[in-house]
């Protein structure tokens, strides 16, 4: 959970850290960024890419810095309003 992440980051070995969140939906085989705002929020082209180290990421996906579990929950609520239902 988000709370557990921030509790862990209070440990002394994590003096410096940055936590970022993204929220992605796959709807009708299309990727949708649920944290983008504005009229054309769902028109941005998103692509799943492979990193040189073998990992994956979504190019073009919004990343928002968060500082607490409540910041994470606010982003989830915001993204929920952007989801396609049906």
LOTOR-232149 format. One line per field, with one value per residue (C-alpha): residue number from 1; chain; y, z, x. Coordinates in steps of 0.02 Angstrom, whole numbers. Each point is the difference from the previous one (the first is absolute). Example, Ala and Ser with C-alpha at 12.3 -4.5 7.8 and 13.67 -1.06 7.14 Angstrom:
2
nr [1 2]
kette [A A]
north [-225 172]
up [390 -33]
east [615 69]
This chain:
86
nr [1 2 3 4 5 6 7 8 9 10 11 12 13 14 15 16 17 18 19 20 21 22 23 24 25 26 27 28 29 30 31 32 33 34 35 36 37 38 39 40 41 42 43 44 45 46 47 48 49 50 51 52 53 54 55 56 57 58 59 60 61 62 63 64 65 66 67 68 69 70 71 72 73 74 75 76 77 78 79 80 81 82 83 84 85 86]
kette [A A A A A A A A A A A A A A A A A A A A A A A A A A A A A A A A A A A A A A A A A A A A A A A A A A A A A A A A A A A A A A A A A A A A A A A A A A A A A A A A A A A A A A]
north [0 182 19 -145 80 164 -88 -95 162 70 -120 83 -82 94 178 55 -69 47 -93 23 -70 -32 -65 -93 -79 -120 28 -75 -50 181 67 150 113 32 141 115 147 103 -20 -108 -100 -169 40 -8 -148 -122 -142 -147 -3 -116 73 -50 -86 -112 93 83 174 98 144 157 -52 137 -22 100 19 -48 30 -98 -140 130 77 -172 -21 172 -50 -163 93 124 -141 -92 148 -16 -186 -62 -95 -111]
up [0 -19 189 12 -131 93 168 -75 -68 177 35 14 -157 -106 34 -178 -103 -131 -23 -161 -51 -167 -38 -162 -72 -146 -82 -169 -25 20 138 94 123 142 79 -152 11 -135 -152 -97 151 -79 -171 52 -81 127 -44 102 -24 55 92 -43 170 -46 98 -75 11 -80 -106 19 164 132 157 153 151 164 178 101 -8 -4 -157 -81 48 -72 -166 -1 30 -138 -120 44 -70 -166 -26 -140 61 -112]
east [0 51 10 124 114 10 24 147 75 10 144 172 72 -128 61 -36 -143 -128 -164 -98 -169 -83 -174 -32 -157 -15 -169 -49 182 58 111 -72 92 -123 102 2 -119 -83 -111 122 54 -31 71 182 87 69 118 64 188 140 150 177 10 -148 -135 -152 -75 -141 66 -105 -82 -18 103 -52 114 -84 58 -127 -127 -138 80 -10 -182 -43 79 -97 -163 43 39 -161 -99 92 -34 -111 -151 -101]
